[in-house]
């Protein structure tokens, strides 16, 4: 993803200015991150390392939720570049979901009735397990020509009634730019639902400005926001909880999908705590994804047999509505593939 791709930064005014400033001042090196957390990088067994292709990026507000002096902190492990990323592991590829085969004009068509728009290459944080860490964003952005090719494609495909905004992170777009896109989608009578996949409300809650929330509230479309949160500690802090309350009051459905990650949430207790924290914040657990086998992420993988055992224990401890569906993404499948 392009760390500079937060559009119209120079022209930002008003409430957008604060979160843009937080992005400009985000931590961008492993040594700096370790220093803030009181860690001695030289004594860490597996890093930190640096990555020129997919550099470290993490805002201070997210770092503030990490445990000081703990090299195994589950939030730190998600973002710190480790030397393990350089390992060449069989079965791990740059495009594990074969998305290049489905992409055209910044739009992915894989599933019935749904189309996914690659809105931007920018994210508020660089998660080391990101399945699009090698994605050719310069070739596949729906934002070219003011969304015209994507909008026209959707207008002439009447079987699509749900549009998914993805990226990168679609909330990296300025609010006026996002509103322009939503208005274009609203003008297509066959589209009823807009789904937004985002990590912003968790990572950088200041992004939930009144202007953004008002844009979502005013839309004629049914708005579904799918968050990405992997650990209960990501939801700690009054600012995050307040942001989730305001978001839940502004959209129709608020869901969460997680990735099962070695050293982050691969325990029954961690998964229980996550579901409880989500529910406390009016968010419903949705998917728990097995790792997409993208090159550089092998050290995060949890074997399917172990994942199934975790789910058995999780089901015995939580009410059914708080147990996420364990799924795997299979390139040629017509939907997410349930594993449990």
Secondary structure as UniProt FT lines:
FT   TURN            3..4
FT   TURN            7..8
FT   HELIX           9..11
FT   TURN            14..15
FT   HELIX           16..24
FT   HELIX           30..36
FT   TURN            37..38
FT   HELIX           41..43
FT   TURN            45..46
FT   HELIX           60..63
FT   TURN            64..65
FT   TURN            68..69
FT   TURN            71..72
FT   HELIX           74..79
FT   HELIX           83..86
FT   TURN            90..91
FT   TURN            94..97
FT   HELIX           99..101
FT   STRAND          103..104
FT   TURN            105..106
FT   STRAND          107..108
FT   TURN            112..113
FT   STRAND          114..118
FT   TURN            128..129
FT   TURN            131..134
FT   HELIX           137..139
FT   TURN            142..143
FT   HELIX           144..147
FT   HELIX           148..155
FT   TURN            158..159
FT   STRAND          162..166
FT   HELIX           170..172
FT   HELIX           175..186
FT   TURN            189..190
FT   STRAND          193..198
FT   HELIX           200..203
FT   HELIX           205..207
FT   HELIX           210..218
FT   STRAND          222..228
FT   HELIX           232..235
FT   HELIX           238..248
FT   TURN            249..250
FT   STRAND          253..259
FT   TURN            262..265
FT   HELIX           268..280
FT   TURN            281..282
FT   STRAND          284..289
FT   TURN            295..296
FT   HELIX           298..300
FT   HELIX           304..317
FT   HELIX           320..322
FT   STRAND          325..328
FT   TURN            331..332
FT   STRAND          337..338
//
